[in-house]
Amino acid sequence: MQILFGVENLRRINIMPRIELKPITILVGRNSSGKSSFLRAFPLLKQSLIARSSAPILWFGELVDFANYRTTVFENHEDSSIKFHFTIRDFSYFFSEYQDIFYNTQEREIDRISECRLSYSISSFESRTVLSHIQIDCPDFDIECGIGFDSASGHVDSISIGYIDMISIFKKAYITRKTNFLSSELRHYTKLKSGDREFARESSYNESIVSSLANIIKPYLDKRIQFPRLFELALSLLQIKMFNEKNLAELANETGNRSFSRFLKRIASDKRLSDVRKQLLSHFSLKVALDIYNSASNKITNAFSDVIPKI
């Protein structure tokens, strides 16, 4: 596994391309060009991780002191975002599985992927440092996923696959981060109500994605199919390794439901269902993007928990 790291708008650095982290790395540049700022980004991330701050980045601590957001952002442009870029190459990710109607989940490791690119944008909001956006790019699956966060609550308030808005999938749930650290995993919570009391329980994001998929495919299947069988069929679309004609054809032959089999075959050949196919693909891509992100974020956190470069 390889990790590349780069930053934008940090102190004197406007744009620092991603470079591979190796035991010995030599930076060459003019005085005040940002070499020290780049190297100090490593202890900055570590102190933010170990201090358990309420913000994604702790600007001042035992390891390094950047003062605050305004003094750290490039040319003191407080309206600009500071970005931390990571590329992870040649790694395995965990595929989360939605097990049954009781929302039990488990994970299994699948084939290695060649590259995943993550970008974290942080900004200033009411004198606080907040995570504003995460960009997830997975070239192996041709997936581009953007996740925006509400500055006040920290909950996800926008999520897209390419140019397709997907946030409506989570209208009965919300997504937030497991911890406040920059590369924290994402967690999904289902909104519930008992009498006048409203609460939430942690659940798999597959719950929302499968529910949305079931509503999409329901009009094309035998009307006698009821829950939970409808959910099982929708789930099977998320369990294929790649969304393509070959895997859809294999699923059509393997499924025990005739109407679902006919539907899958029509998806591959009937141009009138091209919009439906795009919806299925966007749901599959969202599930893969979230799985890859949570695996990649853990690898970033582990890598930076022990790394402080010697200058």
C-alpha positions as MATLAB code, in Angstrom:
seq = 'MQILFGVENLRRINIMPRIELKPITILVGRNSSGKSSFLRAFPLLKQSLIARSSAPILWFGELVDFANYRTTVFENHEDSSIKFHFTIRDFSYFFSEYQDIFYNTQEREIDRISECRLSYSISSFESRTVLSHIQIDCPDFDIECGIGFDSASGHVDSISIGYIDMISIFKKAYITRKTNFLSSELRHYTKLKSGDREFARESSYNESIVSSLANIIKPYLDKRIQFPRLFELALSLLQIKMFNEKNLAELANETGNRSFSRFLKRIASDKRLSDVRKQLLSHFSLKVALDIYNSASNKITNAFSDVIPKI';
ca = [
       0.000    0.000    0.000;
       1.186    3.512   -0.829;
      -0.043    6.827    0.576;
       0.463   10.178   -1.136;
      -0.167   13.472    0.643;
      -0.652   17.054   -0.489;
      -2.128   20.314    0.814;
      -3.698   23.536   -0.450;
      -3.884   26.984    1.111;
      -1.772   26.074    4.160;
       0.447   28.952    5.350;
       2.736   29.789    2.425;
       1.559   26.854    0.344;
      -0.995   27.649   -2.333;
      -0.950   24.192   -3.936;
       1.370   21.343   -2.932;
       0.937   18.310   -5.230;
       0.509   14.932   -3.622;
       3.815   13.210   -2.954;
       4.424    9.663   -1.793;
       5.305    9.289    1.875;
       8.607    7.434    2.124;
      11.076    6.858    4.997;
      13.319    9.544    3.467;
      11.810   12.399    1.486;
      13.796   15.417    0.279;
      12.023   18.732   -0.296;
      13.844   21.355   -2.382;
      12.717   24.955   -2.725;
      13.470   28.588   -2.084;
      13.351   30.126    1.381;
       9.783   30.770    2.583;
       8.362   28.599   -0.194;
       6.444   26.351    2.218;
       8.793   23.424    2.893;
       8.547   23.739    6.671;
       4.788   24.332    6.513;
       4.369   21.092    4.587;
       6.482   19.118    7.060;
       4.658   20.640   10.032;
       1.386   19.407    8.579;
       2.310   15.903    9.785;
       2.545   16.717   13.532;
      -0.495   18.978   13.017;
      -2.532   15.972   11.907;
      -1.159   13.773   14.658;
      -1.923   16.215   17.462;
      -5.417   16.663   16.034;
      -5.869   12.891   16.218;
      -4.527   12.250   19.709;
      -6.029   15.349   21.380;
      -9.632   14.360   20.552;
     -10.453   17.954   19.723;
     -13.984   19.151   18.978;
     -12.675   20.411   15.615;
     -11.265   18.366   12.695;
      -7.918   20.148   13.100;
      -6.279   21.341   16.333;
      -4.164   24.308   15.275;
      -2.159   24.592   18.477;
      -1.019   21.847   20.821;
       1.965   20.006   22.222;
       3.489   19.150   18.835;
       2.989   22.273   16.720;
       1.424   25.731   16.964;
      -0.302   27.221   13.924;
      -2.304   29.654   16.133;
      -5.711   29.602   14.406;
      -7.471   29.257   11.074;
      -7.072   32.888   10.002;
      -3.308   32.905   10.556;
      -2.912   29.497    8.871;
      -4.917   29.876    5.672;
      -2.929   31.016    2.619;
      -2.509   34.819    2.570;
      -4.992   35.034    5.480;
      -7.950   34.597    3.115;
     -10.350   33.394    5.796;
     -13.108   32.775    3.232;
     -10.914   30.195    1.461;
     -10.822   26.504    2.352;
      -7.721   24.652    3.482;
      -7.526   21.267    1.780;
      -5.738   18.070    2.713;
      -5.333   15.617   -0.173;
      -4.602   11.895    0.107;
      -4.108    9.185   -2.492;
      -4.060    5.560   -1.376;
      -2.796    2.987   -3.847;
      -2.986   -0.798   -3.941;
      -5.198   -1.564   -0.962;
      -8.188   -3.719   -0.063;
     -11.437   -2.260    1.158;
     -14.201   -3.793    3.229;
     -17.529   -4.439    1.548;
     -20.371   -3.882    4.019;
     -23.248   -6.318    3.711;
     -26.850   -5.674    4.670;
     -27.927   -8.956    6.144;
     -31.654   -9.032    6.884;
     -34.754   -7.088    7.832;
     -33.308   -6.534   11.309;
     -30.470   -4.492    9.739;
     -27.675   -6.723   10.975;
     -24.499   -6.053    9.033;
     -21.113   -7.610    8.543;
     -18.069   -6.825    6.431;
     -15.941   -8.848    4.067;
     -12.693   -7.904    2.391;
     -12.830   -8.003   -1.399;
     -10.337   -7.551   -4.229;
      -7.669   -4.891   -4.006;
      -8.191   -1.630   -5.840;
      -5.426    0.331   -7.503;
      -6.196    3.833   -6.260;
      -8.532    5.993   -4.193;
      -8.231    9.784   -3.916;
      -9.643   11.667   -0.918;
      -9.758   15.431   -0.412;
     -10.871   17.068    2.838;
     -11.883   20.748    2.782;
     -11.984   22.627    6.068;
     -13.205   26.161    6.575;
     -13.985   28.750    9.232;
     -17.530   29.084   10.583;
     -18.372   31.462   13.424;
     -14.726   31.427   14.565;
     -14.697   27.615   14.555;
     -12.829   25.252   12.244;
     -15.253   22.856   10.548;
     -15.100   20.121    7.917;
     -17.086   21.431    4.957;
     -16.581   18.863    2.183;
     -15.078   15.484    1.322;
     -14.344   14.457   -2.259;
     -13.980   10.734   -2.988;
     -12.632    9.611   -6.379;
     -12.360    5.903   -7.230;
     -10.955    5.461  -10.769;
     -11.330    1.657  -10.653;
     -15.114    2.087  -10.514;
     -15.256    5.421  -12.362;
     -16.872    6.952   -9.277;
     -16.755   10.577   -8.164;
     -18.578   11.237   -4.896;
     -18.918   14.605   -3.153;
     -20.086   14.916    0.469;
     -20.986   18.261    2.034;
     -21.453   18.964    5.756;
     -23.702   21.364    7.615;
     -21.382   23.725    9.490;
     -23.639   23.996   12.543;
     -24.603   20.353   13.155;
     -21.750   18.532   11.411;
     -24.254   16.256    9.672;
     -24.051   15.469    5.968;
     -26.337   17.888    4.117;
     -25.404   17.037    0.534;
     -24.104   13.965   -1.245;
     -23.698   13.389   -4.949;
     -22.483   10.789   -7.415;
     -21.115   12.728  -10.354;
     -23.813   15.338  -10.959;
     -26.613   13.239   -9.421;
     -27.928   14.474   -6.062;
     -28.392   11.518   -3.688;
     -29.178   13.184   -0.351;
     -32.919   12.427   -0.671;
     -32.101    8.743   -0.109;
     -31.376    9.596    3.521;
     -34.565   11.523    4.317;
     -35.347    9.098    7.172;
     -31.791    9.091    8.480;
     -28.732   11.254    8.885;
     -25.018   10.695    8.363;
     -22.295   12.126   10.553;
     -18.697   11.352   11.455;
     -17.703    8.775   14.066;
     -15.237   11.219   15.671;
     -14.300   14.838   15.034;
     -10.914   13.993   13.494;
     -10.406   14.935    9.857;
     -10.379   11.393    8.420;
     -13.011    9.893   10.685;
     -15.328    7.168    9.403;
     -18.891    8.080    8.478;
     -21.785    6.742   10.540;
     -25.455    6.357    9.575;
     -28.341    6.860   12.030;
     -31.993    6.022   11.417;
     -34.532    8.522   12.759;
     -37.198    6.928   14.945;
     -40.189    8.127   16.916;
     -42.001    6.591   19.878;
     -45.009    8.626   20.932;
     -43.763   12.167   21.414;
     -40.158   11.050   21.782;
     -37.795   11.283   18.817;
     -34.488    9.422   18.794;
     -32.004    7.755   16.457;
     -30.216    4.416   16.331;
     -26.976    3.643   14.563;
     -27.547    1.501   11.494;
     -25.953    0.652    8.161;
     -26.168    3.191    5.343;
     -27.160    0.171    3.249;
     -30.519    0.397    4.995;
     -31.315    3.706    3.269;
     -29.761    2.716   -0.052;
     -31.606   -0.633   -0.207;
     -34.919    1.009    0.735;
     -34.516    3.534   -2.086;
     -33.520    0.803   -4.558;
     -36.555   -1.282   -3.600;
     -38.857    1.633   -4.449;
     -37.173    2.019   -7.849;
     -37.474   -1.616   -8.932;
     -40.889   -2.340   -7.371;
     -43.002   -1.068  -10.349;
     -41.135   -3.442  -12.706;
     -41.593   -6.618  -10.656;
     -44.446   -8.982   -9.914;
     -46.900   -7.079   -7.713;
     -47.205  -10.107   -5.427;
     -43.623   -9.648   -4.202;
     -43.723   -8.281   -0.671;
     -41.269   -7.100    1.923;
     -38.758   -8.559    2.853;
     -38.283  -10.381   -0.480;
     -38.317   -7.057   -2.342;
     -35.476   -5.822   -0.132;
     -33.494   -9.013   -0.739;
     -33.737   -8.500   -4.500;
     -32.697   -4.862   -4.187;
     -29.787   -5.876   -1.966;
     -28.515   -8.346   -4.576;
     -27.896   -5.390   -6.914;
     -25.468   -3.971   -4.355;
     -23.607   -7.230   -3.842;
     -22.155   -7.537   -7.338;
     -18.506   -6.504   -7.583;
     -18.962   -4.266  -10.631;
     -22.105   -2.803  -12.202;
     -21.850   -4.026  -15.799;
     -23.705   -6.198  -18.321;
     -21.763   -9.329  -17.441;
     -22.544   -9.196  -13.722;
     -26.155   -8.180  -14.326;
     -26.563  -11.157  -16.680;
     -25.061  -13.503  -14.091;
     -27.388  -12.128  -11.429;
     -30.368  -12.583  -13.780;
     -29.465  -16.255  -14.238;
     -28.817  -16.868  -10.530;
     -31.829  -15.158   -8.988;
     -34.756  -17.329   -8.075;
     -37.327  -14.703   -9.050;
     -38.552  -14.727  -12.661;
     -39.834  -11.147  -12.790;
     -36.584   -9.836  -11.306;
     -34.619  -11.889  -13.849;
     -36.660  -10.405  -16.721;
     -36.162   -6.926  -15.286;
     -32.365   -7.335  -15.172;
     -32.280   -8.533  -18.762;
     -34.391   -5.559  -19.883;
     -32.060   -3.170  -18.047;
     -29.185   -4.418  -20.175;
     -30.967   -4.095  -23.539;
     -34.053   -1.843  -23.399;
     -33.134    1.795  -24.085;
     -36.462    2.892  -22.623;
     -35.116    1.871  -19.222;
     -31.861    3.829  -19.531;
     -32.951    6.287  -16.818;
     -33.745    3.408  -14.468;
     -30.344    1.885  -15.183;
     -28.692    5.211  -14.287;
     -30.563    5.237  -10.980;
     -29.429    1.705  -10.177;
     -25.856    2.574  -11.097;
     -25.864    5.709   -8.928;
     -27.084    3.698   -5.916;
     -24.445    1.024   -6.492;
     -21.761    3.715   -6.878;
     -22.824    5.443   -3.666;
     -22.610    2.206   -1.689;
     -19.139    1.441   -3.106;
     -17.924    5.013   -2.487;
     -18.978    4.901    1.178;
     -17.431    1.450    1.675;
     -14.155    2.559    0.118;
     -14.141    5.839    2.030;
     -14.535    4.177    5.437;
     -11.743    1.696    4.669;
      -9.444    4.388    3.272;
     -10.108    6.816    6.137;
      -9.029    4.156    8.645;
      -5.785    3.608    6.754;
      -5.079    7.359    6.749;
      -5.770    7.620   10.469;
      -3.485    4.667   11.235;
      -0.722    6.007    9.013;
      -0.668    9.451   10.607;
      -1.020    8.245   14.194;
       2.662    7.229   14.219;
       4.206    9.617   11.710;
       6.167   12.713   12.642;
       8.885   13.577   10.110;
      12.344   14.440   11.360;
      13.374   17.786    9.870;
];
